[in-house]
C-alpha cells in the first residue's frame, strides 16, 4: 500500500488532535469495553490542565469495570425514557431535538462529503458524532484533509456554541464517575481548540 499525499501532508500535531477527537467520540458513542478501558488507563498527561484531566481519567479507568461503565452510560444517555443528559446540539441550543442546528449540520456534512452511517439511528448532531466528524476532517477520512479554515468553520458552527456547556454538565452529572473524567478531558480540549482557532483566524 502506498502512502497518499493526504497522509504525507498532515502534521504530527494534527494527527494527535484527530486521535483525541476520535478517542472522545468513541467514549461517548458506546460504553467502553475492557480494551478501551485498558487503553485509557495507559494514557499519560503532563502538568497542563489538559494533561491533568487525562491523568485523572486514566486513574479512574484503571479501577473501572466494563459493566460499571455500561450502567453509567445508560443512566447518563439512555435511562428510562431519557437519560440524565441529551448530548445533541439541537437540544442544547434550542431545547428541542431535530431542530435547525441539525438541518444546518446536514448541509455542512454534504458539503464536506460526509454521510450518515447506515447503521446509525441517532441524530447526526450528537457530540459523539461531531467529535468523529472533526477527527475525520483533519486526516481526510471524507476525502481531502480539511483546510484549517474549514475546520475552524465547522468547529465554530457546530461544536463551539455548546461543547463547553455539555462537557461541564457531563463532568458534574450525578451519574458521572468515569464520564466525569471524560467530561473534564473534553472541556479542556475544547478550550484549547477554541483558543487555537481564535489565534489562527484571519
N, CA and C atoms as a LAMMPS dump frame, in Angstrom:
ITEM: TIMESTEP
0
ITEM: NUMBER OF ATOMS
606
ITEM: BOX BOUNDS ff ff ff
-5.0000000000000000e+02 5.0000000000000000e+02
-5.0000000000000000e+02 5.0000000000000000e+02
-5.0000000000000000e+02 5.0000000000000000e+02
ITEM: ATOMS id mol type element x y z
1 1 1 N 0.85 -1.182 0
2 1 2 C 0 0 0
3 1 3 C 0.893 1.242 0
4 2 1 N 0.632 2.156 -0.884
5 2 2 C 1.453 3.366 -0.979
6 2 3 C 0.827 4.494 -0.188
7 3 1 N 1.67 5.333 0.37
8 3 2 C 1.183 6.496 1.112
9 3 3 C 0.639 7.516 0.134
10 4 1 N -0.475 8.094 0.469
11 4 2 C -1.081 9.112 -0.386
12 4 3 C -0.576 10.478 0.025
13 5 1 N -0.822 11.469 -0.822
14 5 2 C -0.427 12.842 -0.496
15 5 3 C -1.11 13.298 0.788
16 6 1 N -2.355 12.831 0.976
17 6 2 C -3.091 13.25 2.156
18 6 3 C -2.388 12.804 3.43
19 7 1 N -1.899 11.548 3.456
20 7 2 C -1.275 11.051 4.668
21 7 3 C 0.055 11.738 4.902
22 8 1 N 0.734 12.151 3.847
23 8 2 C 2.039 12.786 3.993
24 8 3 C 1.93 14.238 4.437
25 9 1 N 0.829 14.893 4.097
26 9 2 C 0.704 16.323 4.324
27 9 3 C 0.172 16.692 5.706
28 10 1 N -0.204 15.712 6.517
29 10 2 C -0.825 16.003 7.805
30 10 3 C 0.254 16.068 8.883
31 11 1 N 0.351 17.208 9.542
32 11 2 C 1.364 17.404 10.577
33 11 3 C 1.093 16.499 11.775
34 12 1 N 2.159 16.179 12.492
35 12 2 C 2.043 15.276 13.636
36 12 3 C 1.055 15.81 14.674
37 13 1 N 1.084 17.135 14.919
38 13 2 C 0.172 17.681 15.927
39 13 3 C -1.285 17.573 15.481
40 14 1 N -1.522 17.638 14.156
41 14 2 C -2.888 17.468 13.658
42 14 3 C -3.339 16.019 13.784
43 15 1 N -2.432 15.086 13.595
44 15 2 C -2.781 13.674 13.813
45 15 3 C -3.155 13.443 15.28
46 16 1 N -2.42 14.08 16.187
47 16 2 C -2.732 13.945 17.607
48 16 3 C -4.094 14.559 17.925
49 17 1 N -4.391 15.705 17.318
50 17 2 C -5.712 16.321 17.504
51 17 3 C -6.806 15.38 17.02
52 18 1 N -6.602 14.816 15.821
53 18 2 C -7.595 13.896 15.26
54 18 3 C -7.778 12.681 16.16
55 19 1 N -6.666 12.156 16.678
56 19 2 C -6.743 10.993 17.574
57 19 3 C -7.56 11.317 18.816
58 20 1 N -7.372 12.529 19.36
59 20 2 C -8.1 12.89 20.572
60 20 3 C -9.585 13.096 20.276
61 21 1 N -9.901 13.73 19.153
62 21 2 C -11.311 13.839 18.756
63 21 3 C -11.94 12.449 18.625
64 22 1 N -11.247 11.55 17.945
65 22 2 C -11.784 10.198 17.733
66 22 3 C -11.928 9.438 19.048
67 23 1 N -10.95 9.613 19.943
68 23 2 C -10.98 8.939 21.236
69 23 3 C -12.177 9.401 22.06
70 24 1 N -12.384 10.712 22.15
71 24 2 C -13.519 11.229 22.909
72 24 3 C -14.831 10.783 22.264
73 25 1 N -14.88 10.835 20.92
74 25 2 C -16.079 10.383 20.223
75 25 3 C -16.405 8.934 20.517
76 26 1 N -15.38 8.099 20.557
77 26 2 C -15.576 6.676 20.844
78 26 3 C -16.095 6.472 22.265
79 27 1 N -15.555 7.209 23.217
80 27 2 C -16.001 7.088 24.603
81 27 3 C -17.458 7.523 24.774
82 28 1 N -17.897 8.474 23.948
83 28 2 C -19.275 8.965 24.054
84 28 3 C -20.268 8.157 23.222
85 29 1 N -19.77 7.384 22.259
86 29 2 C -20.664 6.676 21.336
87 29 3 C -21.262 5.419 21.947
88 30 1 N -20.498 4.751 22.803
89 30 2 C -20.956 3.486 23.383
90 30 3 C -20.155 3.22 24.65
91 31 1 N -20.651 2.364 25.528
92 31 2 C -19.893 2.067 26.75
93 31 3 C -18.532 1.447 26.417
94 32 1 N -17.516 1.873 27.126
95 32 2 C -16.164 1.365 26.883
96 32 3 C -16.063 -0.107 27.268
97 33 1 N -15.444 -0.913 26.391
98 33 2 C -15.16 -2.303 26.731
99 33 3 C -13.814 -2.368 27.456
100 34 1 N -13.381 -3.582 27.82
101 34 2 C -12.147 -3.71 28.591
102 34 3 C -10.937 -3.209 27.823
103 35 1 N -10.914 -3.438 26.509
104 35 2 C -9.773 -2.976 25.712
105 35 3 C -9.665 -1.458 25.743
106 36 1 N -10.799 -0.772 25.582
107 36 2 C -10.776 0.688 25.589
108 36 3 C -10.443 1.213 26.983
109 37 1 N -10.925 0.559 28.02
110 37 2 C -10.576 0.959 29.38
111 37 3 C -9.078 0.794 29.622
112 38 1 N -8.506 -0.315 29.135
113 38 2 C -7.065 -0.538 29.288
114 38 3 C -6.27 0.536 28.543
115 39 1 N -6.719 0.881 27.343
116 39 2 C -6.044 1.934 26.568
117 39 3 C -6.134 3.274 27.296
118 40 1 N -7.301 3.55 27.88
119 40 2 C -7.499 4.796 28.615
120 40 3 C -6.617 4.825 29.863
121 41 1 N -6.531 3.692 30.561
122 41 2 C -5.719 3.607 31.776
123 41 3 C -4.235 3.821 31.496
124 42 1 N -3.802 3.543 30.259
125 42 2 C -2.39 3.666 29.894
126 42 3 C -2.006 5.089 29.476
127 43 1 N -2.986 5.988 29.369
128 43 2 C -2.682 7.358 28.935
129 43 3 C -1.876 8.099 29.997
130 44 1 N -1.006 8.973 29.543
131 44 2 C -0.205 9.788 30.459
132 44 3 C -0.196 11.231 29.989
133 45 1 N -0.532 12.141 30.88
134 45 2 C -0.55 13.554 30.551
135 45 3 C 0.568 14.31 31.241
136 46 1 N 0.702 15.588 30.895
137 46 2 C 1.723 16.44 31.516
138 46 3 C 1.094 17.264 32.638
139 47 1 N 1.734 18.38 33.015
140 47 2 C 1.241 19.188 34.126
141 47 3 C 0.22 20.238 33.714
142 48 1 N -0.114 20.309 32.423
143 48 2 C -1.118 21.261 31.967
144 48 3 C -2.499 20.827 32.445
145 49 1 N -3.477 21.728 32.303
146 49 2 C -4.86 21.384 32.682
147 49 3 C -5.337 20.176 31.893
148 50 1 N -4.992 20.147 30.609
149 50 2 C -5.366 19.01 29.767
150 50 3 C -4.677 17.735 30.249
151 51 1 N -3.378 17.84 30.526
152 51 2 C -2.626 16.672 30.986
153 51 3 C -3.144 16.138 32.308
154 52 1 N -3.503 17.042 33.208
155 52 2 C -4.045 16.61 34.499
156 52 3 C -5.397 15.925 34.332
157 53 1 N -6.219 16.433 33.418
158 53 2 C -7.512 15.788 33.153
159 53 3 C -7.313 14.38 32.595
160 54 1 N -6.328 14.226 31.701
161 54 2 C -6.024 12.908 31.143
162 54 3 C -5.537 11.963 32.237
163 55 1 N -4.648 12.444 33.106
164 55 2 C -4.142 11.603 34.191
165 55 3 C -5.256 11.161 35.128
166 56 1 N -6.186 12.063 35.412
167 56 2 C -7.314 11.736 36.285
168 56 3 C -8.213 10.685 35.641
169 57 1 N -8.502 10.852 34.346
170 57 2 C -9.319 9.869 33.638
171 57 3 C -8.626 8.517 33.615
172 58 1 N -7.319 8.51 33.394
173 58 2 C -6.56 7.251 33.36
174 58 3 C -6.638 6.533 34.704
175 59 1 N -6.531 7.281 35.799
176 59 2 C -6.614 6.668 37.138
177 59 3 C -7.968 6.002 37.358
178 60 1 N -9.038 6.696 36.969
179 60 2 C -10.384 6.129 37.138
180 60 3 C -10.554 4.892 36.256
181 61 1 N -10.038 4.959 35.029
182 61 2 C -10.17 3.823 34.095
183 61 3 C -9.517 2.565 34.645
184 62 1 N -8.411 2.723 35.397
185 62 2 C -7.688 1.566 35.946
186 62 3 C -8.547 0.768 36.908
187 63 1 N -9.444 1.452 37.605
188 63 2 C -10.245 0.773 38.628
189 63 3 C -11.707 0.589 38.213
190 64 1 N -11.995 0.758 36.934
191 64 2 C -13.382 0.688 36.452
192 64 3 C -13.582 -0.549 35.586
193 65 1 N -14.694 -1.223 35.782
194 65 2 C -15.037 -2.418 35.002
195 65 3 C -16.04 -2.06 33.901
196 66 1 N -16.032 -2.82 32.805
197 66 2 C -16.973 -2.531 31.706
198 66 3 C -18.435 -2.48 32.14
199 67 1 N -18.844 -3.37 33.054
200 67 2 C -20.244 -3.376 33.492
201 67 3 C -20.6 -2.076 34.206
202 68 1 N -19.644 -1.541 34.967
203 68 2 C -19.866 -0.278 35.667
204 68 3 C -20.024 0.859 34.665
205 69 1 N -19.157 0.875 33.641
206 69 2 C -19.248 1.908 32.605
207 69 3 C -20.578 1.808 31.87
208 70 1 N -21.017 0.591 31.603
209 70 2 C -22.279 0.403 30.886
210 70 3 C -23.449 0.958 31.686
211 71 1 N -23.476 0.69 32.993
212 71 2 C -24.557 1.221 33.845
213 71 3 C -24.522 2.744 33.86
214 72 1 N -23.308 3.287 33.966
215 72 2 C -23.158 4.741 33.992
216 72 3 C -23.59 5.364 32.661
217 73 1 N -23.164 4.764 31.564
218 73 2 C -23.528 5.246 30.227
219 73 3 C -25.047 5.248 30.064
220 74 1 N -25.686 4.157 30.467
221 74 2 C -27.14 4.049 30.323
222 74 3 C -27.859 5.095 31.168
223 75 1 N -27.388 5.318 32.393
224 75 2 C -28.016 6.318 33.258
225 75 3 C -27.851 7.726 32.686
226 76 1 N -26.692 7.99 32.092
227 76 2 C -26.42 9.324 31.565
228 76 3 C -27.153 9.6 30.261
229 77 1 N -27.134 8.631 29.347
230 77 2 C -27.544 8.913 27.978
231 77 3 C -28.792 8.161 27.507
232 78 1 N -29.246 7.169 28.251
233 78 2 C -30.397 6.379 27.792
234 78 3 C -31.527 6.452 28.818
235 79 1 N -31.327 5.883 30.001
236 79 2 C -32.3 5.998 31.079
237 79 3 C -33.646 5.386 30.742
238 80 1 N -34.605 5.604 31.626
239 80 2 C -35.974 5.159 31.397
240 80 3 C -36.708 6.314 30.727
241 81 1 N -36.86 6.232 29.439
242 81 2 C -37.457 7.331 28.682
243 81 3 C -36.381 8.246 28.128
244 82 1 N -35.498 8.74 28.994
245 82 2 C -34.35 9.548 28.564
246 82 3 C -33.321 9.543 29.677
247 83 1 N -32.079 9.752 29.306
248 83 2 C -31.013 9.768 30.287
249 83 3 C -30.904 11.114 30.986
250 84 1 N -29.922 11.203 31.863
251 84 2 C -29.694 12.45 32.6
252 84 3 C -29.31 13.591 31.657
253 85 1 N -28.602 13.26 30.572
254 85 2 C -28.176 14.271 29.597
255 85 3 C -28.662 13.897 28.199
256 86 1 N -28.946 14.923 27.4
257 86 2 C -29.264 14.711 25.984
258 86 3 C -28.127 15.347 25.186
259 87 1 N -27.195 14.521 24.672
260 87 2 C -25.95 15.055 24.097
261 87 3 C -26.072 15.482 22.635
262 88 1 N -27.04 16.351 22.347
263 88 2 C -27.308 16.763 20.967
264 88 3 C -27.27 18.293 20.859
265 89 1 N -26.681 18.772 19.778
266 89 2 C -26.577 20.209 19.564
267 89 3 C -27.955 20.866 19.554
268 90 1 N -28.91 20.262 18.851
269 90 2 C -30.249 20.855 18.763
270 90 3 C -30.85 21.065 20.146
271 91 1 N -30.703 20.076 21.015
272 91 2 C -31.281 20.187 22.348
273 91 3 C -30.591 21.274 23.146
274 92 1 N -29.27 21.302 23.108
275 92 2 C -28.534 22.298 23.891
276 92 3 C -28.768 23.721 23.388
277 93 1 N -28.955 23.872 22.093
278 93 2 C -29.071 25.213 21.519
279 93 3 C -30.507 25.714 21.394
280 94 1 N -31.483 24.792 21.33
281 94 2 C -32.874 25.216 21.156
282 94 3 C -33.823 24.662 22.221
283 95 1 N -33.384 23.63 22.954
284 95 2 C -34.269 22.99 23.917
285 95 3 C -35.088 21.86 23.333
286 96 1 N -34.923 21.602 22.042
287 96 2 C -35.681 20.541 21.366
288 96 3 C -34.739 19.733 20.47
289 97 1 N -35.109 18.491 20.217
290 97 2 C -34.335 17.652 19.302
291 97 3 C -34.731 17.926 17.86
292 98 1 N -33.837 17.608 16.928
293 98 2 C -34.109 17.67 15.489
294 98 3 C -34.527 19.062 15.017
295 99 1 N -33.846 20.084 15.512
296 99 2 C -34.182 21.454 15.141
297 99 3 C -33.174 22.009 14.137
298 100 1 N -33.159 23.334 13.957
299 100 2 C -32.324 23.981 12.94
300 100 3 C -30.845 23.614 13.012
301 101 1 N -30.237 23.468 14.213
302 101 2 C -28.819 23.085 14.226
303 101 3 C -28.55 21.77 13.491
304 102 1 N -29.491 20.826 13.564
305 102 2 C -29.319 19.554 12.856
306 102 3 C -29.436 19.761 11.355
307 103 1 N -30.399 20.575 10.921
308 103 2 C -30.559 20.845 9.485
309 103 3 C -29.312 21.515 8.914
310 104 1 N -28.766 22.473 9.648
311 104 2 C -27.542 23.16 9.203
312 104 3 C -26.366 22.184 9.158
313 105 1 N -26.273 21.316 10.146
314 105 2 C -25.2 20.322 10.166
315 105 3 C -25.289 19.414 8.943
316 106 1 N -26.496 18.983 8.605
317 106 2 C -26.651 18.098 7.45
318 106 3 C -26.21 18.783 6.163
319 107 1 N -26.477 20.073 6.045
320 107 2 C -25.998 20.824 4.876
321 107 3 C -24.469 20.827 4.827
322 108 1 N -23.848 21.1 5.974
323 108 2 C -22.389 21.173 6.023
324 108 3 C -21.756 19.799 5.861
325 109 1 N -22.413 18.762 6.345
326 109 2 C -21.915 17.395 6.13
327 109 3 C -21.886 17.072 4.641
328 110 1 N -22.94 17.447 3.939
329 110 2 C -22.997 17.193 2.492
330 110 3 C -21.88 17.941 1.772
331 111 1 N -21.615 19.172 2.201
332 111 2 C -20.559 19.971 1.577
333 111 3 C -19.186 19.356 1.805
334 112 1 N -19.023 18.661 2.937
335 112 2 C -17.749 18.021 3.266
336 112 3 C -17.709 16.554 2.831
337 113 1 N -18.731 16.111 2.096
338 113 2 C -18.827 14.728 1.616
339 113 3 C -18.924 13.714 2.758
340 114 1 N -19.566 14.125 3.832
341 114 2 C -19.793 13.229 4.96
342 114 3 C -21.212 12.681 4.867
343 115 1 N -21.345 11.384 5.027
344 115 2 C -22.671 10.759 5.006
345 115 3 C -22.897 9.992 6.296
346 116 1 N -24.143 9.93 6.679
347 116 2 C -24.521 9.194 7.882
348 116 3 C -24.328 7.7 7.661
349 117 1 N -23.761 7.006 8.633
350 117 2 C -23.576 5.563 8.533
351 117 3 C -24.936 4.875 8.49
352 118 1 N -25.025 3.81 7.695
353 118 2 C -26.31 3.127 7.52
354 118 3 C -26.821 2.525 8.821
355 119 1 N -25.904 2.156 9.719
356 119 2 C -26.326 1.528 10.978
357 119 3 C -26.472 2.544 12.111
358 120 1 N -26.413 3.846 11.774
359 120 2 C -26.575 4.895 12.784
360 120 3 C -28.039 5.314 12.855
361 121 1 N -28.59 5.308 14.05
362 121 2 C -30.003 5.623 14.22
363 121 3 C -30.229 6.931 14.972
364 122 1 N -29.208 7.458 15.605
365 122 2 C -29.347 8.693 16.357
366 122 3 C -29.151 9.895 15.435
367 123 1 N -29.672 11.059 15.813
368 123 2 C -29.418 12.275 15.017
369 123 3 C -27.923 12.539 14.885
370 124 1 N -27.542 13.131 13.771
371 124 2 C -26.127 13.353 13.484
372 124 3 C -25.49 14.412 14.372
373 125 1 N -26.297 15.203 15.089
374 125 2 C -25.718 16.279 15.895
375 125 3 C -25.39 15.853 17.323
376 126 1 N -25.185 14.548 17.546
377 126 2 C -24.708 14.111 18.859
378 126 3 C -23.253 14.52 19.018
379 127 1 N -22.818 14.731 20.258
380 127 2 C -21.422 15.109 20.485
381 127 3 C -20.483 14.006 20.017
382 128 1 N -20.86 12.749 20.205
383 128 2 C -20.013 11.644 19.752
384 128 3 C -19.774 11.733 18.247
385 129 1 N -20.84 11.956 17.482
386 129 2 C -20.719 12.039 16.026
387 129 3 C -19.902 13.254 15.609
388 130 1 N -20.112 14.386 16.277
389 130 2 C -19.382 15.61 15.925
390 130 3 C -17.887 15.46 16.201
391 131 1 N -17.531 14.78 17.295
392 131 2 C -16.114 14.529 17.567
393 131 3 C -15.509 13.656 16.466
394 132 1 N -16.257 12.64 16.057
395 132 2 C -15.782 11.754 14.985
396 132 3 C -15.641 12.521 13.67
397 133 1 N -16.582 13.404 13.382
398 133 2 C -16.511 14.196 12.15
399 133 3 C -15.276 15.083 12.134
400 134 1 N -15.004 15.753 13.254
401 134 2 C -13.824 16.623 13.308
402 134 3 C -12.546 15.813 13.119
403 135 1 N -12.465 14.664 13.783
404 135 2 C -11.295 13.81 13.619
405 135 3 C -11.115 13.38 12.182
406 136 1 N -12.214 13.025 11.531
407 136 2 C -12.158 12.593 10.137
408 136 3 C -11.785 13.716 9.189
409 137 1 N -12.296 14.915 9.436
410 137 2 C -11.965 16.063 8.587
411 137 3 C -10.475 16.374 8.635
412 138 1 N -9.888 16.291 9.822
413 138 2 C -8.48 16.652 9.996
414 138 3 C -7.567 15.738 9.174
415 139 1 N -7.867 14.434 9.179
416 139 2 C -6.971 13.48 8.492
417 139 3 C -7.445 13.11 7.091
418 140 1 N -8.592 13.641 6.647
419 140 2 C -9.052 13.369 5.289
420 140 3 C -9.813 12.08 5.121
421 141 1 N -10.538 11.652 6.159
422 141 2 C -11.303 10.404 6.06
423 141 3 C -12.473 10.545 5.085
424 142 1 N -12.888 11.779 4.817
425 142 2 C -14.029 12.012 3.927
426 142 3 C -13.596 12.574 2.574
427 143 1 N -12.331 12.441 2.25
428 143 2 C -11.789 12.998 1.009
429 143 3 C -10.461 13.665 1.319
430 144 1 N -10.26 14.861 0.815
431 144 2 C -9.054 15.62 1.138
432 144 3 C -9.108 16.073 2.603
433 145 1 N -7.962 16.124 3.288
434 145 2 C -7.97 16.712 4.631
435 145 3 C -8.516 18.135 4.58
436 146 1 N -9.337 18.475 5.548
437 146 2 C -9.947 19.809 5.567
438 146 3 C -8.895 20.874 5.861
439 147 1 N -8.979 21.977 5.143
440 147 2 C -8.103 23.115 5.433
441 147 3 C -8.426 23.657 6.828
442 148 1 N -7.491 24.409 7.385
443 148 2 C -7.688 24.953 8.722
444 148 3 C -8.929 25.832 8.787
445 149 1 N -9.178 26.635 7.749
446 149 2 C -10.362 27.492 7.772
447 149 3 C -11.646 26.663 7.724
448 150 1 N -11.618 25.512 7.033
449 150 2 C -12.779 24.625 7.004
450 150 3 C -12.997 23.983 8.375
451 151 1 N -11.906 23.568 8.99
452 151 2 C -12.011 23.004 10.337
453 151 3 C -12.576 24.04 11.302
454 152 1 N -12.047 25.269 11.224
455 152 2 C -12.496 26.343 12.109
456 152 3 C -13.979 26.626 11.905
457 153 1 N -14.403 26.701 10.637
458 153 2 C -15.803 26.977 10.345
459 153 3 C -16.728 25.915 10.896
460 154 1 N -16.353 24.647 10.723
461 154 2 C -17.176 23.542 11.223
462 154 3 C -17.224 23.561 12.745
463 155 1 N -16.063 23.737 13.355
464 155 2 C -15.984 23.768 14.82
465 155 3 C -16.817 24.913 15.386
466 156 1 N -16.65 26.109 14.824
467 156 2 C -17.363 27.282 15.342
468 156 3 C -18.864 27.192 15.12
469 157 1 N -19.278 26.527 14.042
470 157 2 C -20.712 26.407 13.747
471 157 3 C -21.397 25.341 14.59
472 158 1 N -20.741 24.189 14.749
473 158 2 C -21.455 23.027 15.269
474 158 3 C -20.979 22.516 16.628
475 159 1 N -19.811 22.928 17.074
476 159 2 C -19.258 22.4 18.321
477 159 3 C -19.083 23.489 19.371
478 160 1 N -18.407 24.569 19.013
479 160 2 C -18.092 25.618 19.995
480 160 3 C -19.315 26.182 20.731
481 161 1 N -20.478 26.364 20.058
482 161 2 C -21.601 27.009 20.759
483 161 3 C -22.145 26.218 21.956
484 162 1 N -21.828 24.919 22.059
485 162 2 C -22.432 24.146 23.151
486 162 3 C -21.495 23.136 23.797
487 163 1 N -20.315 22.933 23.258
488 163 2 C -19.443 21.862 23.753
489 163 3 C -19.021 22.068 25.204
490 164 1 N -18.594 23.278 25.554
491 164 2 C -18.151 23.517 26.931
492 164 3 C -19.3 23.299 27.903
493 165 1 N -20.488 23.748 27.537
494 165 2 C -21.677 23.54 28.378
495 165 3 C -21.934 22.041 28.56
496 166 1 N -21.909 21.293 27.469
497 166 2 C -22.164 19.857 27.559
498 166 3 C -21.112 19.15 28.404
499 167 1 N -19.828 19.414 28.132
500 167 2 C -18.78 18.7 28.871
501 167 3 C -18.774 19.084 30.347
502 168 1 N -19.135 20.327 30.66
503 168 2 C -19.266 20.732 32.058
504 168 3 C -20.427 19.988 32.712
505 169 1 N -21.539 19.856 32.001
506 169 2 C -22.673 19.079 32.516
507 169 3 C -22.287 17.62 32.731
508 170 1 N -21.531 17.053 31.798
509 170 2 C -21.107 15.656 31.905
510 170 3 C -20.198 15.477 33.116
511 171 1 N -19.314 16.435 33.317
512 171 2 C -18.384 16.382 34.448
513 171 3 C -19.135 16.405 35.775
514 172 1 N -20.213 17.178 35.82
515 172 2 C -20.928 17.356 37.084
516 172 3 C -22.179 16.523 37.251
517 173 1 N -22.518 15.69 36.265
518 173 2 C -23.752 14.9 36.339
519 173 3 C -23.701 13.937 37.524
520 174 1 N -24.839 13.717 38.159
521 174 2 C -24.846 12.886 39.364
522 174 3 C -24.509 11.427 39.055
523 175 1 N -24.749 10.984 37.832
524 175 2 C -24.422 9.609 37.449
525 175 3 C -22.969 9.457 36.995
526 176 1 N -22.237 10.559 36.864
527 176 2 C -20.884 10.523 36.295
528 176 3 C -19.824 10.156 37.319
529 177 1 N -19.05 9.137 37.002
530 177 2 C -17.821 8.815 37.723
531 177 3 C -16.714 8.708 36.671
532 178 1 N -16.751 7.637 35.894
533 178 2 C -15.835 7.527 34.755
534 178 3 C -16.067 8.677 33.775
535 179 1 N -17.337 8.97 33.497
536 179 2 C -17.655 10.003 32.497
537 179 3 C -17.411 11.419 33.001
538 180 1 N -17.248 11.595 34.325
539 180 2 C -16.807 12.897 34.823
540 180 3 C -15.407 13.188 34.287
541 181 1 N -14.571 12.147 34.234
542 181 2 C -13.235 12.298 33.666
543 181 3 C -13.271 12.572 32.181
544 182 1 N -14.186 11.907 31.471
545 182 2 C -14.357 12.171 30.037
546 182 3 C -14.78 13.626 29.836
547 183 1 N -15.687 14.1 30.689
548 183 2 C -16.134 15.487 30.601
549 183 3 C -15 16.469 30.827
550 184 1 N -14.138 16.176 31.795
551 184 2 C -13.015 17.07 32.092
552 184 3 C -12.041 17.135 30.923
553 185 1 N -11.752 15.974 30.319
554 185 2 C -10.857 15.943 29.152
555 185 3 C -11.497 16.694 27.983
556 186 1 N -12.773 16.433 27.742
557 186 2 C -13.467 17.094 26.644
558 186 3 C -13.503 18.606 26.828
559 187 1 N -13.787 19.053 28.037
560 187 2 C -13.857 20.501 28.31
561 187 3 C -12.494 21.153 28.088
562 188 1 N -11.437 20.525 28.597
563 188 2 C -10.093 21.086 28.438
564 188 3 C -9.687 21.125 26.969
565 189 1 N -10.004 20.069 26.231
566 189 2 C -9.654 20.004 24.813
567 189 3 C -10.404 21.059 24.013
568 190 1 N -11.683 21.251 24.312
569 190 2 C -12.467 22.259 23.591
570 190 3 C -11.916 23.663 23.833
571 191 1 N -11.454 23.932 25.047
572 191 2 C -10.874 25.245 25.337
573 191 3 C -9.592 25.46 24.536
574 192 1 N -8.777 24.415 24.425
575 192 2 C -7.546 24.502 23.637
576 192 3 C -7.867 24.747 22.17
577 193 1 N -8.836 24.007 21.642
578 193 2 C -9.209 24.157 20.235
579 193 3 C -9.793 25.541 19.965
580 194 1 N -10.654 26.013 20.862
581 194 2 C -11.245 27.346 20.686
582 194 3 C -10.168 28.417 20.597
583 195 1 N -9.213 28.337 21.515
584 195 2 C -8.15 29.339 21.549
585 195 3 C -7.248 29.22 20.313
586 196 1 N -6.937 27.999 19.916
587 196 2 C -6.079 27.792 18.74
588 196 3 C -6.757 28.325 17.488
589 197 1 N -8.035 28.057 17.319
590 197 2 C -8.75 28.559 16.151
591 197 3 C -8.857 30.089 16.199
592 198 1 N -9.03 30.651 17.393
593 198 2 C -9.101 32.104 17.515
594 198 3 C -7.782 32.742 17.093
595 199 1 N -6.681 32.131 17.501
596 199 2 C -5.361 32.696 17.218
597 199 3 C -4.985 32.587 15.753
598 200 1 N -5.549 31.576 15.055
599 200 2 C -5.209 31.391 13.64
600 200 3 C -6.225 32.027 12.708
601 201 1 N -7.261 32.645 13.273
602 201 2 C -8.275 33.29 12.42
603 201 3 C -7.67 34.5 11.74
604 202 1 N -8.133 34.767 10.529
605 202 2 C -7.634 35.929 9.765
606 202 3 C -8.046 37.232 10.429
